């Protein structure tokens, strides 16, 4: 992958969702992850999500041919942590707008790491 002129194995976005809604809605989260895959131009292999009874939180992953998207949510705090790691001809940053629309957060923080620089 070539990202902003840097050759790397892939782009890894660390996304924090603050003040989000529907972070306990398993079906909504699955639909959101699938939409992220679509807009990023990635290839979905499998989605596996687990719904916790204690707090209603959800943990899971969308496994991609180009890597993965993972989510861990704490609905009691209106917070979710996501990792979006993709290689190849994808646009992982396109997922941020999908997350913003899906969860209506007060704020989203995004950090990007270029993995495997120089490969």
C-alpha positions in Angstrom: 0.0 0.0 0.0 1.2 3.5 -0.8 -0.2 6.0 1.7 0.6 9.7 1.5 3.8 8.8 -0.4 4.8 6.2 2.2 5.1 2.5 1.2 3.6 0.4 4.0 1.8 -2.9 4.7 -1.4 -1.2 5.7 -3.1 1.7 7.4 -4.3 1.1 11.0 -6.9 3.5 12.3 -7.6 3.6 16.1 -11.0 5.1 16.5 -12.6 6.2 19.8 -16.4 7.0 19.7 -17.6 9.2 22.6 -21.2 9.9 23.4 -22.5 7.3 20.9 -25.9 5.8 20.6 -26.9 2.2 19.7 -23.7 0.7 21.0 -25.7 -2.2 22.5 -27.6 -3.0 19.3 -25.9 -6.1 17.9 -27.8 -6.0 14.6 -27.1 -2.3 14.1 -23.4 -2.8 14.8 -23.2 -5.7 12.3 -24.9 -3.6 9.7 -22.5 -0.7 10.4 -19.4 -2.9 10.1 -20.6 -4.3 6.8 -21.3 -0.8 5.6 -17.7 0.2 6.6 -16.3 -2.7 4.6 -18.4 -1.6 1.6 -17.4 2.1 1.6 -13.7 1.2 2.2 -13.7 -1.1 -0.8 -12.6 -4.1 1.2 -13.7 -7.7 1.0 -15.7 -9.2 3.9 -14.8 -12.8 4.9 -16.7 -13.1 8.2 -18.3 -11.1 11.0 -18.3 -12.5 14.5 -19.9 -10.4 17.4 -20.5 -11.2 21.0 -23.2 -9.4 23.1 -22.5 -9.2 26.8 -25.4 -9.6 29.2 -23.8 -7.7 32.0 -23.7 -4.3 30.4 -25.1 -4.8 26.9 -21.7 -4.2 25.4 -20.6 -5.8 22.1 -17.2 -7.1 21.1 -16.3 -8.5 17.8 -14.6 -8.4 14.5 -15.2 -8.2 10.8 -12.5 -10.3 9.2 -11.4 -9.0 5.8 -9.3 -10.3 3.0 -7.4 -7.0 3.6 -7.2 -7.5 7.4 -10.0 -6.5 10.0 -12.3 -4.1 11.7 -12.8 -4.7 15.5 -15.2 -3.1 17.9 -15.5 -3.1 21.7 -18.4 -1.1 23.1 -19.3 0.1 26.6 -22.9 1.4 26.1 -23.1 2.3 29.8 -20.4 4.9 29.1 -21.6 5.7 25.5 -18.2 4.7 24.3 -16.7 2.4 21.7 -13.2 1.5 20.7 -12.6 0.4 17.1 -9.5 -0.8 15.2 -9.7 -0.5 11.4 -6.7 -2.1 9.7 -6.6 -2.5 6.0 -4.1 -3.1 3.3 -4.3 -3.1 -0.5 -6.4 -0.7 -2.5 -8.8 0.3 0.3 -9.9 3.5 2.0 -10.2 2.8 5.7 -10.7 6.5 6.5 -14.1 6.2 4.7 -15.3 4.2 7.7 -15.2 7.2 10.0 -18.2 8.9 8.3 -20.1 5.6 8.5 -19.4 5.4 12.2 -20.4 9.0 12.7 -23.8 8.4 10.9 -24.4 5.1 12.7 -23.7 6.1 16.3 -24.4 9.8 16.3 -21.5 10.5 18.7 -20.6 13.7 20.4 -17.1 13.2 19.3 -14.8 10.8 17.4 -11.1 10.7 17.8 -9.0 9.0 15.1 -5.3 8.1 15.1 -3.6 6.6 12.1 -0.5 4.3 12.1 1.2 3.1 9.0 2.1 -0.5 9.7 5.1 -2.2 8.1 6.8 0.9 6.7 9.1 0.1 3.9 7.9 -3.4 3.0 
